[in-house]
């Protein structure tokens, strides 16, 4: 007969467990009220867990079982908003640059599916390349639609091969 730990019982639908102790039903009600309050204050799950002395997994479990929804997801849940996001460079996120360059290319009457160097046509949107390497300069004359091979050829001279990866010089 297999011996079950507290963690296994928590996964079978019982109360979550901290490393130190089990949570009683009264404590659970207090914790759920605090979690609702933290959510309304805009706290993240990991911040709430830290404040309550629980693991993030326990907080997620309590929330999902008790219908507490609305926590931020994705980069927002990991507190990677703004300059903390790995895709945020020089005041611009990758998504912002992509949206803006797409708008500029379409406004100038060019195709997002046709490489402007080799002329190949693709079924998916092609990356947009900033000729002057300045992501903030979204002038139509500075943006070039390139297929992946042409875009890689453009950037390879700027990079060196080290340990199997391309790294900026």
N, C-alpha and C positions, 0 to 999 in steps of 0.2 A: 504494500500500500504506500503510495507516494505521500510524502509530507508536504503540506501546503504552507507557504509563508504568508505573511500579511499582505504582501504585494499581489500574490495570486488571488487572494480573496477580494482585494480591491478591484482587480480586473474582472472578477465574476459578478460585479454589480454591487458589492458592499461598499462601505465607507472607505475613502482613501486613507492611506497611512503615511505619516511622516516617519522619518528614520527613528525618532525618539518614542512616539506614542500613537495610539489610535485616537480618532476623533469621536467623541460621544455625540448623540443626537442633539443635545442642547448646544454643544460647541458648533455643530454643523449649522444650526439655524443662525447663530451669531455670525459665523464665517460667511454664510450666504448673504446675509444683510450687509455685511461689510463689503463683500464683493460687488453687490449691486451699487453701493455708495461709491466705491472706487471707480466702477465703470462710468457712473454719471459724472465723476470728476475728471474723467479722461485718462486715468492711470492705465498703464499697460499691464498685461497679465503677469509678466515676470516681476514688475514692480510690486503688484498686489501680493504675489506669492512671497516675495522677500519681506514685505511689511507684515504678513501674517505668519511668517516662519514655516511656510509650506513649500513643497516642491512645485514647480510649474506644472508638472504632470498632474499633481493632485488638484490644483486650481482648475486646470482644463477639464479634468474629469468631473469635478463638482459642478462646473458651469454647464457642461454638456448634458449632464443627468438632470439638472434642475432648471433648464431652459433659460439660462442667463446668456444672452447673445448680444452681439454688437461690439465685441473686442476688435481692435484693429488687426488686420491680417497683412501678410507680406512684409515689405520693408518697414512699414509703420509699426508692426508688432515687435520688430527687432530693434526699434529706435534707430533706424537708418534713414531718417528723413533729412532732407537738405544736404548739408556738407558731410554728414556721416555716411551717406550712401556711396558705395564704391563706384557708381556710375556718374557721380556728381563731380564735374571738373570745371574749374574757372567760373563758378556761378551758374552752370547749366547742367541739367541732368541729361542722360542719354535719350530718354523719352521725349523731353522738350525739344532737343535738337532734331530728333527724327520727325516729330510732328511739324515743326517749323520748316524744315528743308522740304518735306513732302508738299506742304502748302505752296512754297515758293516755286518748286519745279512744276506743279500742276498749273499754277497761275501763269507761268511763262509758256504754257502749251506744249511742254515736253512730256515724254512717256517715262513712267517709273519702271517699265519692263524692258526697255531697249538700252543696251550699253552704248554710251556715246564714244567709246574708243574703238571697240572691235565690231560693233553693230549687231552683236548677238541678241536674240530676243528670248526672254525667260518668262515662265509662268508665274513667278513670284516677284514681289517688289525687290528691286536691286538697291544696294546701299548707295547713299549719296556721299560724295567725297568733297571736302572743302579744299580747294586748290591751294589756298594760302595757309592751311592747317589751323585756322582760327575758327573754332566752332561758333563763335558769336557773330561772325560775318556771314550772314545768310543772304547776301546779294545773289541774284540769279546768275550773274557772270562768274561768281566764285564757287558755285555748286555744280558738280559733275556727277551724272548717274553712271556708275561703273558696275560691271559684273564682278563676281568674287575674284576670278583670276586676275583681271585688270586692276582691281583695287589692291590685291596683294602685291602685284608687281610695282605699284606706285609706292607702297610703304616698305618693301624689302630693303632698299638701299639705306633707309633710316635705322634699320635694326641689325642686331648681331645675333648669331646663333650661339646659344649657351645652354648647356645641359638639356638639349632636346626641345628648348622653347625659344620663341622669339621674344626678346626683351628690348625695350627702348635703349638706345645708346646712352 
